[in-house]
C-alpha cells in the first residue's frame, strides 16, 4: 500500500496555540510527538518511508520536511495553493510512478488522534486487502462513542461481509443537530466519517475522470508539464473528495474502526486527551484551578490560574489569551476571521 498524509490544514480552531506557520498538525497536544509525527509513526510501523507521501502546501512544506526527515524530499508534495482534498488526492496519485498506480493508496488526515494503534493498523490493513482484491473504494467508519454534532456521519446499508463487518455506505450526512445525532447513534446504522479512504490509485483517477473531468484534465496537464504546476494547479476546482467523488459512488463500502479515534476538532475535544484533576479539569502546562470544574486549561507560557468557573476553555500563549465556553469552542475560527479582517497579522 502507498499512504498519503493530507497535511495542508490550517487548524484555526486551535488558535491561539496554532498559527499560520504552526497549524494544528504541527502541535504536540499529547506527548512529545506532533499530530503529524504520530500519524506518520502509525503508518511507518508497517510501511517503508518510500511508501509514504505527504500532501501539504508550499508554505508548510519546510515544516513537514523538518518534522518528517525520514520521508524522501520528492515525496513531500507542496501545493502552490490549497484547492481542497479532491485535487490534493488526485495530484498525489498522479505523482506516483505510473507502474505503481494500480496499487492501493490510503488517504490519512495529518491531525487526528488514535488511542489504540494496533486496532487502527489491523483495520487499515484489512481495508487495504479488500480494496486490492475487489478493486473498490473503501472508507473507514468510526464507531460512535456519543452523539457528536461536530462530525459528519456515514449512513450504513446492507452487510456485505459479516466476518469483517463490511457494509455498504448509503449516504453521507453533514454535521447533524443534537436530536438527529442522538437518533443516528441509537439506530446503530451510522458511523462517524473520519475522512480515511483506501482505493486502487487507477480506480480513483477513473472516478475523477467521470465525476470531476475538469480536475482530471488539469492533472493530466500537470503530468505532461510538471514545470507548469504553479500555473495549472490553482485553476483546479476547489472541492472536497467527499462531494466530488465519494457521495456519487453507488458501491462505496466501509469497515468499522473502533480505536479511540478523535479528529481533535476543538479545544473541548482535548478533555478526552489531556490528564485531568479530581474536578475533571483537563490541564496542560502550569495550571492552578480552585473551585473550578470541567474546564480545559492550557498554559503554553506562564501560568493559568482560575477560580470559581465551570465548563470553560482558557488558553494562554506568549501573546494571546483565549477564554470561551466549551460548547462554543468549535467557533474559535470566528476570532481568527475577525483578526484577518482587521489585519492583525501578528496574531495569525
C-alpha positions in Angstrom: 0.0 0.0 0.0 1.0 3.6 -0.6 -0.1 6.0 2.1 -0.8 9.7 1.6 -1.0 12.0 4.6 -3.0 15.2 4.0 -1.2 17.9 5.9 -2.4 21.2 4.4 -4.9 22.3 7.1 -4.6 25.5 9.0 -6.2 24.4 12.3 -7.9 27.7 13.1 -10.0 26.1 15.8 -6.8 25.8 18.0 -5.9 29.5 18.0 -4.0 31.0 19.7 -1.7 28.0 20.0 -2.0 27.2 16.3 -0.9 29.9 13.8 -0.4 30.1 10.1 3.2 28.9 10.4 2.3 26.3 13.1 -1.0 24.7 12.3 -2.7 22.1 14.3 -0.8 19.1 12.7 2.5 20.6 13.9 1.3 20.8 17.5 2.3 18.3 20.2 -1.0 18.0 22.1 -0.4 14.6 23.6 3.2 13.6 24.4 6.3 15.0 22.7 5.4 14.0 19.1 3.3 16.3 17.0 0.0 15.0 15.5 1.7 14.8 12.1 4.6 12.8 13.5 2.2 10.5 15.3 0.2 9.9 12.1 3.5 9.0 10.2 4.6 6.8 13.1 1.4 4.8 12.9 1.9 4.1 9.2 5.7 3.6 9.3 5.2 0.8 11.9 4.4 -1.4 8.9 5.3 0.7 5.8 8.6 1.8 4.4 9.3 5.5 4.1 9.3 5.1 0.3 5.6 4.1 0.6 4.6 7.3 2.5 3.8 10.6 0.8 2.7 13.9 2.3 0.4 16.4 0.5 0.8 19.9 2.0 1.0 23.5 0.9 4.1 25.4 -0.2 4.0 27.5 3.0 4.2 24.4 5.2 6.4 22.1 3.1 9.6 23.1 5.0 7.9 22.4 8.3 6.8 19.0 7.1 10.3 18.1 6.0 11.7 19.2 9.4 9.2 17.1 11.3 9.5 14.0 9.0 13.1 13.8 7.9 12.7 10.1 7.0 10.4 11.0 4.1 12.2 11.4 0.8 12.0 15.1 -0.2 10.4 14.3 -3.6 7.5 12.7 -1.7 6.5 15.9 0.1 4.1 17.4 -2.4 3.7 21.2 -2.0 0.5 22.6 -3.4 1.1 26.1 -4.8 -2.4 26.9 -3.4 -4.8 24.9 -1.3 -7.7 23.6 -3.5 -9.4 21.2 -1.0 -9.0 17.4 -0.9 -10.1 16.2 -4.3 -7.3 18.0 -6.2 -4.8 17.1 -3.5 -5.7 13.4 -3.6 -5.7 13.3 -7.4 -2.4 15.1 -7.6 -0.9 12.6 -5.0 -2.0 9.7 -7.2 -0.6 11.1 -10.4 2.7 11.8 -8.6 3.2 8.1 -8.0 5.3 6.3 -10.6 2.9 5.1 -13.4 3.6 1.5 -12.7 2.5 1.9 -9.0 -0.9 3.5 -9.6 -2.7 0.2 -9.6 -1.6 -0.4 -6.0 -3.8 0.6 -3.1 -3.5 4.2 -1.9 -4.6 5.1 1.6 -5.6 8.7 2.5 -5.0 9.8 6.1 -5.6 13.2 7.7 -2.5 14.5 9.5 -4.1 15.9 12.6 -6.2 13.1 14.1 -5.7 11.1 17.4 -5.8 7.4 17.7 -5.7 5.7 21.1 -5.4 2.1 20.1 -2.8 2.0 17.4 -2.8 -1.8 17.0 -6.5 -1.9 16.2 -6.2 1.1 13.8 -3.4 -0.8 12.0 -5.3 -4.0 11.8 -8.4 -2.3 10.4 -6.4 -0.3 7.8 -4.6 -3.5 6.6 -7.9 -5.4 6.2 -9.4 -2.4 4.3 -6.3 -2.3 2.1 -6.6 -6.0 1.3 -10.3 -5.6 0.4 -9.6 -2.6 -1.8 -7.0 -4.5 -3.6 -8.9 -7.8 -4.1 -12.2 -6.2 -5.1 -10.8 -3.1 -6.9 -13.2 -0.9 -4.8 -13.1 2.3 -3.0 -13.2 1.8 0.8 -13.7 4.2 3.7 -13.4 3.6 7.4 -16.2 4.5 9.7 -15.6 5.3 13.3 -18.0 3.5 15.7 -19.6 6.5 17.5 -19.0 6.8 21.2 -21.5 9.6 21.8 -24.0 11.7 19.7 -21.4 14.1 18.3 -22.7 17.1 16.3 -19.3 18.3 15.1 -18.7 15.2 12.8 -20.1 14.1 9.6 -21.8 10.7 9.6 -21.9 7.7 7.2 -25.4 6.0 6.9 -24.9 2.3 6.6 -26.7 -0.1 4.2 -26.6 -3.8 3.7 -23.9 -6.1 5.2 -21.5 -7.2 2.5 -19.3 -9.4 4.7 -20.3 -10.5 8.2 -16.8 -11.7 9.1 -15.2 -8.3 8.6 -18.2 -6.1 9.3 -18.0 -4.7 5.7 -21.1 -2.7 4.9 -22.3 -0.5 2.1 -22.4 3.3 2.5 -25.9 4.6 1.6 -25.1 8.3 2.0 -23.0 11.0 3.8 -24.7 13.2 6.3 -23.2 16.5 7.4 -22.9 17.6 11.0 -26.4 17.0 12.4 -28.4 18.8 15.0 -28.3 17.2 18.6 -31.6 15.4 18.4 -30.8 13.9 15.0 -27.3 12.9 16.2 -29.0 11.1 19.1 -31.2 9.2 16.6 -28.2 8.3 14.5 -26.3 6.7 17.3 -29.3 5.0 18.8 -30.1 3.3 15.5 -26.7 1.6 15.2 -26.7 2.3 11.4 -24.4 5.3 11.4 -20.6 5.7 11.8 -18.6 8.9 12.2 -16.8 9.9 9.0 -13.1 10.3 9.7 -12.1 11.0 6.1 -9.9 7.9 5.8 -10.1 6.3 2.3 -8.4 3.5 0.5 -8.6 2.7 -3.2 -6.6 1.4 -6.1 -4.9 4.6 -7.5 -6.0 4.0 -11.0 -9.6 3.5 -9.8 -9.7 6.9 -8.2 -8.3 8.5 -11.3 -11.1 6.9 -13.3 -13.7 8.2 -10.9 -12.2 11.7 -11.1 -12.4 11.4 -14.9 -16.1 10.5 -14.6 -17.3 12.9 -11.9 -14.8 15.8 -11.9 -13.5 16.0 -15.5 -12.0 19.5 -15.0 -9.8 18.2 -12.2 -8.9 15.1 -14.2 -7.9 17.2 -17.3 -5.8 19.5 -15.1 -4.0 16.6 -13.5 -3.1 15.2 -16.9 -1.8 18.6 -17.9 0.3 18.8 -14.8 1.6 15.3 -15.5 2.7 16.3 -19.0 4.1 19.7 -17.9 5.2 19.4 -14.2 7.1 22.7 -14.6 3.8 24.5 -15.0 2.4 23.2 -11.7 2.2 26.7 -10.2 0.2 27.9 -13.2 -2.2 24.9 -13.6 -2.9 23.8 -10.0 -4.6 27.0 -8.8 -7.1 26.7 -11.7 -8.4 23.3 -10.5 -11.9 23.4 -8.9 -11.7 23.6 -5.1 -13.8 20.7 -4.0 -13.6 18.0 -1.3 -13.2 14.3 -2.2 -16.4 13.6 -0.3 -18.5 15.9 -2.5 -16.5 15.4 -5.7 -16.4 11.6 -5.7 -17.4 9.6 -2.6 -21.0 10.8 -2.4 -21.5 9.9 -6.0 -20.4 6.3 -5.8 -23.0 3.5 -5.5 -20.6 0.8 -4.4 -18.7 2.6 -1.6 -18.1 0.3 1.3 -16.9 0.8 4.9 -15.3 -1.1 7.7 -15.9 -0.2 11.4 -13.0 1.5 13.1 -13.1 1.2 16.9 -9.7 2.6 18.1 -10.5 5.6 20.2 -10.3 7.9 17.2 -10.8 11.7 17.5 -10.3 14.5 15.0 -9.4 16.8 17.9 -11.6 19.4 16.1 -11.8 21.8 19.0 -10.3 22.8 22.4 -13.2 20.9 24.1 -12.0 17.7 22.4 -8.8 17.8 24.5 -10.8 16.9 27.5 -10.6 13.3 26.2 -6.8 13.5 25.8 -5.2 15.7 28.5 -4.7 14.5 32.1 -7.5 15.7 34.4 -7.6 16.6 38.0 -10.2 15.5 40.5 -12.7 18.1 39.3 -12.4 17.0 35.6 -10.3 19.9 34.6 -8.2 18.9 31.6 -4.7 20.5 32.2 -1.6 21.3 30.2 1.3 23.4 31.5 1.5 25.4 34.7 -2.2 25.5 35.8 -3.9 26.3 39.1 -7.6 25.6 39.4 -9.7 26.4 42.6 -13.4 25.7 42.9 -13.4 25.0 39.1 -14.9 22.0 37.2 -14.9 20.5 33.8 -12.6 23.2 32.2 -9.9 22.8 29.6 -6.9 24.8 30.9 -3.7 25.3 28.9 -0.6 27.4 29.6 1.8 27.3 26.7 3.8 30.0 28.6 3.5 31.4 32.1 0.7 30.3 34.4 -3.1 29.9 34.0 -5.0 30.4 37.3 -8.8 30.1 37.5 -11.2 30.4 40.4 -14.9 29.6 40.5 -15.5 28.8 36.8 -17.0 25.7 35.1 -17.1 24.4 31.5 -14.7 27.0 30.0 -11.6 26.8 27.8 -8.8 29.0 29.0 -5.6 29.1 26.9 -2.5 31.3 27.4 0.3 31.8 24.9 3.1 34.3 24.9 1.0 37.0 23.1 -2.7 36.0 23.5 -5.3 34.7 25.9 -8.4 32.8 24.8 -11.5 32.3 27.0 -14.5 30.6 25.5 -17.3 28.3 26.8 -16.5 24.7 26.0 -19.8 24.2 24.0 -18.7 27.1 21.7 -15.1 26.1 21.3 -15.6 25.0 17.6 -16.4 28.6 16.9 -12.9 29.9 17.7 -12.3 30.2 14.0 -14.6 33.3 14.2 -11.9 35.0 16.2 -9.3 34.1 13.6 -11.6 35.5 10.8 -12.0 38.8 12.7 -8.2 39.0 13.2 -7.9 38.5 9.4 -10.5 41.2 8.7 -8.7 43.7 10.9 -5.3 42.7 9.5 -3.9 41.6 12.9 -1.2 39.6 11.1 1.0 39.5 14.2 -1.6 37.2 15.8 -2.2 34.9 12.8 
